Amino acid sequence: MNIELLDSIYERYGYEVKKSHVGVRVYIFTKSIYSGAEIIVTDSQSCNIEQLRKEYSDSGYAVKVRQYKSIEEAEVILFKEFFKVDAVIQNLKRRYEDFIRRVMDKLSDSATYEYIKCPYEISKYQSENENFENTSVKFYQEGLVERLSDLLDSHQGPLFVILEAAAGYGKTCTAYELLSRFLKISNTKIPFFTELSRDRKATIFSHILRKEIEEQFANRVDSSVVIGEIKKGRIPLIIDGFDELISKDFSFNTSEFQQVESMLSTVVDLLSDNAKIVITSRKTAIFNSEDFYNWMSNRNIDYTMAKITISEPCIENWLNKEQLDVINRANLPLETFANPVLLAFLKYSSMEELEKMVLKDNTIINEYLDFLLKREQTRQGLLIEPETQLRIFRKLVRLFTELDIKTASKDDIKELILDYNKKILSKTLEKYLPSERPRIEQLADTLSNHAFLDKKDNKTIGFVNEFIFGTLIAQNLVMGKYMEHNSKFYKDLDIMFANLAFHAYRVQTDSEKHKLWEVFTSLPFNYDPLFYLQIDVELEKSLNRKYKQLAIDNYCMSNISFIGIDRFENTVFTNCAFKSCEFNTNSFRNCSFVKCKFYDCIVHNKKENNNYIGFFTSTDNNGFIEKMTISDDEILENEIEEISSEKLILDKFFNQGSLRPRYRQFSQLNSELSDMGSRELSKQLHSLEVKNYIAMNGNLCHLTKEGIIYYNEQYRKS
């Protein structure tokens, strides 16, 4: 047995090494009220173990005698005893069960929790020999939790997983399900699980992480020891809600990588040895930017990164045939229910309740809210009508967004409810019998325990789900409540809250969606162009303005008309799907489609001017691309020689004066090489991709090993 390595393991756990004994190694621990001595037998023939045990026992130490078979056995035993693995596992199981209870508390009393499997895409990247390459992209319909937990348990070497999805698509449920399954498949590892919130007091992520570590392990183990075991892989790190720590000035649709670089550094610095780290985040341009990939490739470590994107829920995965038949008979559009919160509500409703709901003129959304509000009247003996309850919580939501927070302490919530609803609460008190009448503070306390609210991981309280939070934000906007209290509110309303509002309102009636669209369109919100494209598509189902210099990634559009002169200019669509859309070639000027799919799309005219439209590795089902593609004799040729164009492009994959390649965004290359012309750029990129000199992954592309060799041979000859 390697004694030096054994010493280093015990020293890492805070033991002092005693080296004066023959045939044994003695380690003593005196850093707490517990004083212990571990006698490790290395040669039982050369020592008197019982005499040594008595010597340390008489000196006041609790003595353990061990004889390890291997260094690995020593590490596992110390880890399990120090971290009290069995107790931590039981605590994590209770935490999972508490999360499930809170989720089901908002549904039918007879409901039983079921994690709904969802479609997702995995892109894997491998860092090796100063290169960071995409090794595979696969799309799956189910098995996310199983695949991910097996990866955490069996993958050799450091692994960094980014799990991203749109608001309300199940990131937190997936994180908890991953926690639960991992606890079942491993009893020698314990996950470290934390949910982050927007109103953290600490602004430095490394401080937040250490504080969370101390809380989870109840200060039993020094945080440096925990970090050491994270690196060893015995403590997989699961961080839910990484995007919550991004400052309010950050736009989720632009690449401001500097905003998250220090936070990512704290995480990635743990990627050594056999570390396993999972972060969940709302879908953001950060993790698709060339800044991020270049930063990751420049880290002096060898690791694997897996980026997992959860897709929109399939309604058929939630509702059974009988439930779908009820909805179809009522001629309700299924796409209006494509939100996990509403789908869960429908799934766990009885057939009788479902039939009553779909026959009413009221929307399913209002039925869901009404269900929660009326149940609160019964559950808490609350004598406040549903609409009045809504007024109270719309105020709370408005205050949250104005303060730029998503959670607050229970006392703060009680105070906000009390301070801004005194008239309502006073009138409510008159409804109680004198003998049962609570004090006004007690009524505010009752409301702080409302079904709309939920305890979060950091002991604060926030709204139970982003759907309710977003719906109430949208209602405040539509009803003019923000304008009523601050006529310049649009200058400060964070885009994150705006996104929550429009995502929640996607399932509203057309008239309600139009009201929200009018608010965003009529006031000068400081949001990026991609936000306005999304609200046009999601809320209006039509394109109402001109869109320039966009990078549109992983977006699906159905039954949209793209007709209009120069509707899109210098725009790149990547990994997008278009279903039954109408196109006019004059609508696009210098635009490209990369890895896009077109289903039953129509072209209304043939190109009549020199605008360029490029298609890369895109597919259709009816010859659409051929109709949109312009032949060489229909467009002016660029005079730049082909070989010169190729070198200009390849040069862009290196920083000036650097021999190390970097990731580039197709849209950025298009802008930097505008003199070359989009058509020539597209032609050369296509040629380089066919030759396997560059690899394209959506809007990102990078040089392959073959491409680096080719460039060095052709253009870096001495």
Sequence and secondary structure as in RCSB ss.txt:
>XXXX:A:sequence
MNIELLDSIYERYGYEVKKSHVGVRVYIFTKSIYSGAEIIVTDSQSCNIEQLRKEYSDSGYAVKVRQYKSIEEAE
VILFKEFFKVDAVIQNLKRRYEDFIRRVMDKLSDSATYEYIKCPYEISKYQSENENFENTSVKFYQEGLVERLSD
LLDSHQGPLFVILEAAAGYGKTCTAYELLSRFLKISNTKIPFFTELSRDRKATIFSHILRKEIEEQFANRVDSSV
VIGEIKKGRIPLIIDGFDELISKDFSFNTSEFQQVESMLSTVVDLLSDNAKIVITSRKTAIFNSEDFYNWMSNRN
IDYTMAKITISEPCIENWLNKEQLDVINRANLPLETFANPVLLAFLKYSSMEELEKMVLKDNTIINEYLDFLLKR
EQTRQGLLIEPETQLRIFRKLVRLFTELDIKTASKDDIKELILDYNKKILSKTLEKYLPSERPRIEQLADTLSNH
AFLDKKDNKTIGFVNEFIFGTLIAQNLVMGKYMEHNSKFYKDLDIMFANLAFHAYRVQTDSEKHKLWEVFTSLPF
NYDPLFYLQIDVELEKSLNRKYKQLAIDNYCMSNISFIGIDRFENTVFTNCAFKSCEFNTNSFRNCSFVKCKFYD
CIVHNKKENNNYIGFFTSTDNNGFIEKMTISDDEILENEIEEISSEKLILDKFFNQGSLRPRYRQFSQLNSELSD
MGSRELSKQLHSLEVKNYIAMNGNLCHLTKEGIIYYNEQYRKS
>XXXX:A:secstr
  HHHHHHHHHHTT EEE   SSEEEEEE SSS  EEEEEES GGG  HHHHHHHHHHTT EEEEE  S HHHHH
HHHHHHHTTHHHHHHHHHHHHHHHHHHHHTTS TT         EEEEEEEEETTEEEEEEEEEESS HHHHHHH
HHHH  S EEEEEEE TTSSHHHHHHHHHHHHHHH SS   EEEE  TT S  SHHHHHHHHHHHHTTTSS HHH
HHHHHHHTSS EEEE GGGGS TT  TTS  THHHHHHHHHHHTT STT EEEEEEE  GGGGSHHHHHHHHTSS
S  EEEEEEE    HHHHS HHHHHHHHHTT  GGGG SHHHHHHHHTS HHHHHHHHHSSS HHHHHHHHHHHH
HHHHTT    HHHHHHHHHHHHHHHHHHT SEE HHHHHHHHHHH HHHHHHHHTTS GGG   HHHHHHHHTT 
TTEEE TTS EEES HHHHHHHHHHHHHTTHHHHH TTGGGT  HHHHHHHHHHHTTS HHHHHHHHHHHHHS  
   HHHHHHHIIIIISS  S EES EEES EEES B  STT EES EEES EEES EE GGGEESEEEES EEES
 EE S   SS  EEEES EESSSHHHHH   GGGS    S HHHHHHHHHHTTB TT  SB  EEHHHHHHHTTT
T HHHHHHHHHHHHHTTSEEEETTEEEE HHHHHHHHHHH   
